[in-house]
Amino acid sequence: MEHIKAFEVLQKKSKKLGFQVLAEHIKNVGPLKIKKSRMDFVAHLVKIIVGQQLSVQSAAAIWKRTELILKENKYKNPNKNLDKKFKGAGLSRQKIEYINGIIFNKNLLELSKKSLKKLSSEEYYELLISIKGIGPWSIEMSRIFYIGDPDIFSILDLGLKNAHLRLFDLKTYNESFYENFSPFRSYMCLFLWRVLEDENVTI
C-alpha cells in the first residue's frame, strides 16, 4: 500500500541523508495515511476559504455552521439573505464574496473528482488559481487532501516551516531540500506536521 511504502522510503532516505532525528521521528510516528476529502469539489473549496488565516479550532467551528448553510442553500444567485446567514456563521465580508464566487460557479459544479484526477498538475493549478480567494497554498492543500497527490510539498505552509526549524536550520528550508523525498513529499508533510503534534490537519 502507498502509505506503507512512503513510510519505508522516507525513513530510509532520512537515514541515508544523515537526518537521524527525522528518521527516528518517522519511525516513532509510524505509517500515516492521507485523509482525502469525501466532499464534492465546491464544498471542499469553500472549506479551504473558511479555514484561511484561522486556527484549526476556529475554522472547524465556523465550517460546521457554514456547511449547514450550504446544504440548505436553494438560491440560484448571490443575495442578501444568504450573505446574512454566512455572516451569522462567522464569515468576513471578503470570505463571503469568495464563497459566493465558488458556489454559484456553474463550471465548478460540473467537476467530479474523477475528472479532476485526469488533469495535469499545471491544468489543476490554472483551474484553481483563476478562482478569487484561492492561492498557491490552497491549491497545494487541495492536491494533497482532495486529489490525494502523494508528491506535494507546500513550502508556503507556516506549520511545515516551523516543524522544519525544530529539526534543521532556516537556510535549508527550500524546495530543493525536500526534493530529496520525492515521490512522497505529501507524506513528508504529514510527518512534519506531527512534529508540531497537530494530528488534525485535513482539508
N, C-alpha and C positions, 0 to 999 in steps of 0.2 A: 504493500500500500504506500501511496505517495508520502504520507506524513511520517511513516517509519523510515523510509529511505532518506527523507530530508533530515531527520534526526541523526541518522548514522553518518550521512555525508557532512553535515555541519560540524558535528563533534570531531570527526576525523580531520577535516580541513583546519579547524581551530587548533588542534594539536600540532598538525604539520607546520602551521604558520608560527607556532610558538606562543599561542594565546592560551595558556594553561588555565587561567581563571575563567575565561569564556567557555572553554571546553568542559570544565568542571561544572559550571553553571548549567550548561545544556544537558549534561549527564544527570544532574540532580533534578532538573525540571521534568525530564522525560519527554517522549514524543508529544507534540501539540498538533491539533487539527485546526485548519482554517474554518471558522464558523461562517458558512456562506448564508447570506440573507435569503429568506424564503418569500420575501415581499415581491409585489410587482415593481417594475422599474421606477414608476412615478413615485410610489410611496418611499422607495429606497432613497431616491434623490431628495425628497422632502426631508427625510430623516437626517441626511447629511447636512442640509441647510440648518435644520433645528439645532444640530449639535455643534455648529461652528462657534468657536470662542466661548464655550461653556464648559463647566466641569461635567464629569460623567454623571454625577447625581442630578444636577440641574437639567441637563439635556434629557435624561431619562424621564423626569417628571413632566417637562414641557412636551416631550414627544408623546407620552401617554395620552395627554389631553388633545394634542393635535391629531393623533391617529383616529380618535373617536370622531372628530370633526370631518376628517377625510372620508370615513366610512359612511357618514350621514349626508355627505355633500351631494345635493341633487341639482346644483346650479350648472348652467351651461356657460356662464361668463363670470368674470370677476364682479363683485358687487359689495356694497357697504355692509350688508347683513353678515356675509361670510367673513369680511375683514374684521368685523366686530367680534365674531367668535374666535378668530385667530388671536386677536389682541387679548381677549379674555384668557386664552390659553397661555399667555406669557410671551408672545412673539412681538418683536420690534416691527416698526413700520417697514423698514428695509427688508427684513426677512419675509414679511407678508407679501411684499412686492415680488420677491424672488419665487416664493411658493406659488403665487398665482400664475407666474410665468411658466411654471412646470406643470401644474395640474390642469391647465387649460391649453396645453400644447398638444394638439392632435397627433403630431408625428411621434411624440414620445409614448402616447397611449397605445400605439400600434406595435411597439417594440417588445419582443419576447426575449427571455434570457437566452434561448436557443439562437436567435438571430444575432444577438449582441456578441455571443461567443465566436461567431463566424467573422467578426470584424477584426482587422489587424489592430495592433496597439495604436498605430497612427490614426486609423479611422475612428477608433473608440475615443481617442483624445480629442480629435476635431469635432466629433459629435457633441461631447460634453462641454468643451471649452466655449462653445458658442452659446451656452445657456447662462443667462445672467445669474450670478451668485455662485457658480461652480468654477473653481480654480484648480490648479495643478494638484494640490494636496487632496482635494475632494475626489479628483479623478483617480488618483493612486489608491485611495482608500476603497473606492468603488471597484477597482480592478481586483483588489485583494478579496474584499468581503462580499462582492456580488458575483463577479465572474469566477473568482477562485484562482486567479493567476498566481502561480507559485513563485514567480521571479520578479517581484516588485520591491524596491527599497525606496521609501519616501524620505529623502534627505531633508525635506521641509518640516518633517514631524518633530515637534519640540520634545515629545516623550522619548523618541529614539535618540535625539541628540543628548538629552540628559542621561539616558542609560549608557550611551557610549562614553560619556565623560566619567562615569563611575569605573569604567574598565580601561579606558585609553585616554590619551590627551587630545585636546581640541584640534590640533593641526592634522590629525589623522581622520577627522570626521569629514569625509567626502565620498563621492560616488565610486571613485576608483578603489578605495579601501574595501568597499562592500562588494565590488565586482568579484572579489575572491570567493564569494559564497554563492555565486550563480551556479546552477539554475534554481536555487532555493532561497532567494533573498526575502521572499514574503514570510517564510518560516523563521528566518533570522529576525525579522521584525517582531514576530511573536515572542521569541526568546528574549529579545532586548526589552520589550515591554514588561516581561516578567521580572527583569532586574529591578524595575520600579514597583514590583508586586501589584501591578494592575492586571487583574485576571479577567476584567470585563470589557476589554477592548473588542468591540464589534460594531460594524456599521450596517 
